[in-house]
Amino acid sequence: MTSLKVLFEEALAEQRSKQICAANVQRRSKNKNGFKWLNKAHNKNYRNGYGWNYNRRINGRVVCFYASDLFRLFEKVVGHGYEWVVVDEARARATVEGEGYEWKDFVGFMNENGGFKVM
């Protein structure tokens, strides 16, 4: 028969491992702009004080594009044959409209140039 102390230590160890796993999950950043692999990067060299960065890994190789404008970045990414993915349409719409563009114009532009995918 196992002692109460052993049972208590096992339960405590299991609880700690669950807390560590939960802490790791909570630390992951969430995509706030609605597009996959897209980040807003602050840069003093641009007039608006920030630019857009497309970062992803393909077979261990880092693919990175940088532009001051979403349209230019989209052209660079698709022009090199990579896909532009919309993960959350509501957030993507807010991002595009926050940049001063109409969502329907941006979607039309993306559809014309290909490489556009909605998840």
Buried (B, 14 or more C-beta within 10 A) or exposed (E): EEEEEEEEEEEEEEEEEEEEEEEEEEEEEEBEBBBBBBBBEEBEEBEEEEBBBBEBEEEEEEEEBBBBBBBBBBBBBBEEEBEBBBBBEEBBBBBBEEBEBEBEEBBEBBEEBEBBEEE
